[in-house]
Amino acid sequence: MAPPAVAAPATPAWRDLKRPMWVLGLIIPLLPFLAWGLVLLTGQPIFWWSCPVVVFGIIPLIDLVAGIDPNNPPDEVLDQLENDRYYRWVTYLYIPLQYASLVAGAWLLSRGGAGDMPPMTWVDKVGLATGIGTVAGIAINTAHELGHKKETHERWFARVALAQTAYGHFFIEHNRGHHVRVATPEDPASSRVGESVWEFLPRTVIGSLRSAWGIEKRRLQRRGESHWTLRNDVLNAWAFTVLIWGALIIAFGWGVLPYLVIQAIVGIWLLESVNYLEHYGMLRATTSAGRYERVNASHSWNSNNIGTNVLLYHLQRHSDHHANPVRRYQTLRDFPESPVLPTGYAGMIVLTWVPAIWRAVMDKRVVAHFDGDITRANIHPRRRAAVLARHARGASAASTTTTSAKGVAA
């Protein structure tokens, strides 16, 4: 008689251990309210600057303490994760909180404070506007997540999130421009070795706008229509901004306009600083047919630091995003062939402020990614000779050190 079959032990179901953490991203649009509360509680106006201090001071420290999470969801749970609406609502809720902070901030700026707090000086108002702009910059990331999706309402949510910063053309350029040309010299949103973030910013802002306008102009021309129409998605995006800013000016007066401009500049700077990090020096190879190779996991810098990944909806798993643009953030994966940043985006943005420090940290990583051959990287045209010379000197010094070490050993 055959022995009874023994059932194999059941494989434990995979769980997203970060699931309860995703709502922490909703803390960001609450930071201007936190600043308001701290000023009321302490009477110290320095707390109007709380938001940028948290984002660029505390969050990088959290990244260092919390560590990384390189775990990927297994293939068999991807459909279930994609269809779990909890993850969608986490991103949806950011937008009303974003606009609540904008309206409350405009009210405070128009009144110069509230309650028993000290009257706001122009420095305090700039601090609050910077905080509102930081919220708006991270809202552009929310728009980035939603703007790639097929559902019409999510794409409209993306437009709403972008309207605060007057950067609605990002919706067009990012999806139909950047994703086509990423990691090539033709892409205004791909930074180059030897290019500082301060050089990159005007190039990407102007280049992205030109690209978006050209994309829409060609689309409407194919339909036999003039591009001077509200069916032009660049123009209707700007109209949305005019509507929102106009409503705020009517409600709170012309005095809020300079601070609306400040918050928009801060939000755009934050977005484009992230663009600067994501593809620094990356270059797709040219095929025998003279075309660029397909985008793959080696063309984007990744980071698995938990802190900023939770706050930015896995934006730091950027390689998988470019390979699968419609994939939702909770299912994005990490790839071993992807180049890795030394810390999360918040800390890396701080490094960009001093180009010499940025280059000292990142250029050697670009060289290592291309197996020691810097000529395979996307190099700033005006800095190409200097970059190659610096690399040659570094390679020569390394060779001399190695030779000397061998001599000592012998």
C-alpha positions in Angstrom: 0.0 0.0 0.0 1.4 3.4 -1.0 2.2 5.8 1.8 -0.2 8.7 2.1 0.9 11.8 0.1 2.4 14.6 2.2 1.2 18.0 1.2 4.0 20.5 0.5 4.1 23.4 2.9 2.2 26.3 1.7 4.2 29.2 0.5 3.4 32.3 2.6 1.6 34.9 0.6 3.7 37.9 -0.3 2.8 41.2 1.5 3.8 44.7 0.7 5.7 45.6 3.9 5.6 49.3 2.8 1.8 49.3 2.4 1.0 51.2 5.6 3.9 53.6 4.8 2.6 55.0 1.5 0.2 57.4 3.3 3.2 59.1 4.8 3.5 61.0 1.5 0.5 62.9 2.6 2.5 64.5 5.3 4.2 66.7 2.7 1.2 68.9 1.8 0.5 69.3 5.6 4.0 70.8 6.2 2.8 74.5 5.6 0.1 73.9 8.2 2.8 72.5 10.6 4.8 75.7 10.1 1.8 77.8 10.8 1.1 75.8 14.0 4.7 76.0 15.2 4.8 79.8 14.7 1.5 80.1 16.7 2.8 77.8 19.4 6.3 79.3 19.8 6.0 82.9 18.4 9.2 82.2 16.4 8.9 83.2 12.8 11.8 81.0 11.8 9.3 78.1 11.6 7.9 79.5 8.4 10.9 77.8 6.8 9.9 74.4 8.3 9.0 72.8 5.0 12.3 73.1 3.2 14.1 72.1 6.4 12.1 68.9 6.7 12.5 68.0 3.0 16.2 68.8 2.6 17.4 68.3 6.2 15.3 65.7 8.0 14.3 63.4 5.1 18.0 62.9 4.0 18.8 61.8 7.6 15.8 59.5 7.6 17.1 57.9 4.4 20.5 57.3 6.1 18.9 55.8 9.2 16.0 53.8 7.6 18.3 52.1 5.0 17.2 50.5 1.8 14.6 48.1 0.5 15.7 46.3 -2.7 12.8 43.7 -2.5 10.7 43.3 -5.6 7.1 42.0 -5.7 6.9 38.6 -7.4 5.3 38.4 -10.8 2.3 36.4 -9.6 1.1 39.3 -7.4 1.6 42.1 -9.9 -2.0 42.1 -11.2 -3.4 42.0 -7.7 -1.2 44.9 -6.7 -2.0 47.0 -9.8 -5.7 46.6 -9.1 -5.6 47.4 -5.4 -7.3 50.8 -5.2 -5.8 51.7 -1.9 -2.6 52.7 -3.7 -4.6 54.9 -6.1 -6.4 56.8 -3.3 -3.1 57.6 -1.7 -2.1 59.6 -4.7 -5.6 61.1 -5.2 -5.7 62.5 -1.7 -2.4 64.4 -2.2 -4.2 66.8 -4.6 -6.9 68.3 -2.3 -4.3 68.6 0.5 -2.0 70.3 -2.0 -4.6 72.9 -2.8 -5.7 73.3 0.8 -2.1 74.3 1.6 -2.1 76.7 -1.4 -5.3 78.4 -0.3 -4.4 78.6 3.3 -1.0 79.9 2.4 -2.4 82.6 0.2 -4.8 83.7 3.0 -1.9 84.0 5.4 0.3 85.8 2.9 -2.5 88.3 2.2 -3.1 89.0 5.9 0.5 89.0 7.0 -0.3 86.3 9.6 -3.2 85.3 11.8 -4.1 85.3 15.5 -1.5 86.2 18.1 1.5 85.4 15.9 4.1 88.1 15.1 3.3 90.0 11.9 5.0 88.3 8.9 8.0 90.0 7.4 8.9 89.6 3.7 11.4 87.0 4.8 8.7 85.0 6.6 6.5 85.3 3.5 9.2 84.0 1.3 9.7 81.1 3.7 6.0 80.2 3.6 5.9 80.6 -0.2 9.0 78.3 -0.5 7.2 75.7 1.6 4.1 75.9 -0.6 6.4 75.6 -3.6 8.0 72.5 -2.2 4.6 70.9 -1.8 3.8 71.9 -5.4 7.1 70.4 -6.6 6.3 67.1 -5.0 2.8 67.4 -6.5 4.4 67.4 -9.9 5.7 63.9 -9.0 2.1 63.0 -8.1 1.1 64.3 -11.5 3.9 62.2 -13.0 2.5 59.1 -11.5 -1.1 59.8 -12.6 -0.3 61.3 -16.0 1.0 58.0 -17.3 -2.2 56.1 -16.6 -4.9 55.2 -19.1 -7.8 56.3 -17.0 -9.2 59.7 -18.1 -9.9 60.9 -14.6 -6.3 60.2 -13.5 -4.9 62.1 -16.4 -7.1 65.1 -15.4 -6.0 64.8 -11.8 -2.4 65.2 -13.2 -3.4 68.4 -15.0 -4.9 69.8 -11.8 -1.7 69.0 -9.8 0.4 70.7 -12.4 -1.7 73.9 -12.7 -0.4 75.3 -9.4 3.1 75.7 -10.8 2.1 76.8 -14.4 4.0 73.7 -15.6 1.2 71.9 -17.3 3.2 71.4 -20.5 5.2 68.8 -18.5 2.3 66.4 -19.1 3.0 66.6 -22.8 6.8 66.8 -22.9 7.4 64.1 -20.3 5.1 61.5 -21.8 5.7 62.1 -25.5 9.1 63.8 -25.5 11.3 62.7 -22.6 10.2 59.0 -22.7 11.2 58.9 -26.4 14.5 60.7 -26.2 15.7 59.8 -22.7 19.4 59.3 -22.2 20.3 61.0 -25.4 21.9 64.4 -26.2 18.6 65.5 -27.8 16.7 65.2 -24.6 16.5 68.5 -22.6 15.6 66.5 -19.5 18.7 64.3 -19.5 21.7 65.9 -17.8 25.3 65.5 -19.0 28.6 64.8 -17.3 30.3 68.1 -16.6 27.0 70.0 -16.6 26.0 71.6 -13.2 22.4 71.7 -12.1 22.5 75.5 -12.5 23.5 75.1 -16.2 20.9 72.3 -16.6 18.0 74.2 -15.3 17.6 76.9 -18.0 18.4 74.3 -20.7 15.7 71.9 -19.5 13.1 74.5 -18.7 13.4 76.2 -22.1 14.0 73.0 -24.0 11.1 71.2 -22.5 8.7 74.1 -23.3 9.9 74.2 -26.9 9.5 70.5 -27.2 6.0 70.4 -25.7 4.9 73.3 -28.0 6.4 71.5 -31.1 4.7 68.2 -30.1 1.3 69.9 -29.9 1.8 72.0 -33.0 2.6 68.9 -35.1 -0.3 67.0 -33.6 -2.8 69.7 -34.5 -1.2 70.2 -38.0 -1.8 66.5 -38.7 -5.5 67.1 -37.9 -5.6 70.2 -40.2 -6.0 72.6 -37.2 -4.3 75.7 -36.1 -2.2 75.4 -33.0 -3.6 78.7 -31.7 -6.6 77.0 -30.1 -7.6 75.8 -26.6 -7.4 72.3 -28.1 -3.7 72.8 -27.9 -2.8 71.1 -24.6 -0.1 73.6 -23.8 -2.5 76.5 -24.0 -5.3 74.9 -22.1 -2.8 73.9 -19.4 -1.8 77.5 -19.0 -5.5 78.6 -19.1 -6.0 76.3 -16.1 -3.2 78.1 -14.2 -4.7 81.5 -15.1 -8.0 80.3 -13.7 -6.5 79.2 -10.4 -4.2 82.1 -9.9 -6.9 84.5 -11.0 -9.3 83.1 -8.4 -6.6 83.5 -5.7 -5.9 87.1 -6.7 -9.6 87.9 -6.7 -10.0 86.3 -3.3 -6.9 87.6 -1.6 -5.6 90.6 -3.6 -2.7 91.3 -6.0 -0.3 91.1 -3.1 -0.3 87.3 -3.3 1.0 87.3 -6.9 4.7 87.6 -6.2 4.4 84.7 -3.8 2.5 82.6 -6.4 5.4 83.2 -8.7 7.9 82.3 -6.0 6.1 79.0 -5.2 5.9 78.2 -8.9 9.7 78.7 -9.4 10.5 76.6 -6.3 8.2 73.8 -7.6 9.7 73.8 -11.1 13.2 73.9 -9.6 12.5 70.9 -7.5 11.1 68.9 -10.4 14.0 69.7 -12.7 16.5 69.0 -9.9 15.0 65.5 -9.8 15.3 65.2 -13.6 19.0 66.2 -13.3 19.6 63.3 -10.9 17.7 60.6 -12.8 19.8 60.3 -16.0 23.0 62.1 -15.2 25.6 61.1 -17.8 23.5 58.2 -19.1 23.7 57.6 -22.8 22.0 55.0 -25.0 24.3 53.3 -27.5 23.8 53.7 -31.2 22.8 50.6 -33.2 24.3 49.5 -36.5 21.2 51.1 -38.1 22.2 54.5 -36.7 19.4 54.6 -34.1 19.6 54.6 -30.4 19.1 51.3 -28.6 15.8 50.7 -26.8 15.6 52.2 -23.3 16.6 49.6 -20.7 17.3 49.4 -17.0 20.9 50.7 -17.3 19.8 54.2 -18.5 18.4 55.6 -15.2 19.8 56.1 -11.8 18.0 54.1 -9.1 17.7 54.4 -5.4 16.1 52.0 -2.9 16.3 54.3 0.1 13.0 53.8 1.9 12.4 57.3 3.1 12.2 59.2 -0.2 10.8 56.2 -2.1 7.8 56.2 0.2 7.4 60.0 -0.1 7.8 60.0 -3.9 5.8 56.9 -4.8 8.8 54.8 -5.9 9.9 57.4 -8.3 13.5 56.3 -7.5 12.9 53.0 -9.1 13.2 55.0 -12.3 14.5 52.3 -14.6 11.4 50.1 -14.4 9.3 53.2 -14.9 11.0 53.9 -18.2 10.7 50.3 -19.3 7.0 50.2 -18.2 5.6 53.8 -18.1 2.0 52.8 -17.3 3.0 50.5 -14.4 1.8 51.7 -11.0 4.3 52.8 -8.4 3.6 49.9 -6.0 4.7 47.3 -8.6 7.9 49.0 -9.8 11.0 46.8 -9.5 14.7 47.2 -8.9 17.2 45.8 -11.4 20.8 44.8 -10.6 22.0 46.4 -13.9 20.7 49.8 -12.9 23.2 52.4 -11.7 22.6 53.2 -8.0 22.7 56.6 -6.3 24.6 56.8 -3.0 21.5 58.0 -1.2 17.9 59.1 -1.8 16.7 62.0 -4.0 16.4 64.5 -1.2 20.0 64.1 -0.1 21.2 64.0 -3.7 19.4 67.3 -4.5 21.4 68.9 -1.6 24.6 67.7 -3.3 23.7 69.4 -6.6 23.9 72.8 -4.9 27.7 72.6 -4.9 28.8 71.3 -8.4 32.3 70.4 -7.2 30.9 68.1 -4.6 28.4 66.6 -7.0 31.1 65.9 -9.6 33.3 64.3 -6.9 30.5 62.0 -5.9 28.9 61.2 -9.2 31.4 61.4 -12.0 33.4 58.4 -10.8 30.1 56.4 -10.6 29.3 57.3 -14.2 32.8 56.1 -15.2 32.3 52.8 -13.3 28.9 52.3 -14.9 30.5 52.5 -18.3 33.3 50.0 -17.3 35.9 52.8 -17.1 35.1 54.3 -20.6 33.9 57.8 -20.0 33.5 58.3 -23.8 30.4 56.1 -23.7 28.7 58.7 -21.4 26.5 61.7 -22.3 29.1 64.5 -21.9 28.5 68.2 -21.9 29.7 69.3 -25.4 31.5 72.4 -24.1 33.1 70.4 -21.3 34.0 67.3 -23.3 37.7 68.1 -23.6 38.0 69.0 -19.9 36.1 65.9 -18.8 38.2 63.6 -20.9 41.4 65.2 -19.7 40.3 64.9 -16.1 39.4 61.3 -16.6 42.8 60.6 -18.3 44.6 62.2 -15.3 42.6 60.1 -12.9 43.2 56.9 -14.8 47.0 57.7 -15.0 47.2 58.4 -11.3 45.3 55.1 -10.5 47.7 53.2 -12.8 50.8 54.7 -11.1 49.4 53.9 -7.7 48.7 50.3 -8.8 52.2 49.9 -10.3 53.8 51.3 -7.1 51.8 49.0 -4.9 53.0 46.0 -7.0 56.6 47.2 -6.7 56.3 47.4 -2.9 54.7 43.9 -2.8 57.5 42.5 -4.9 
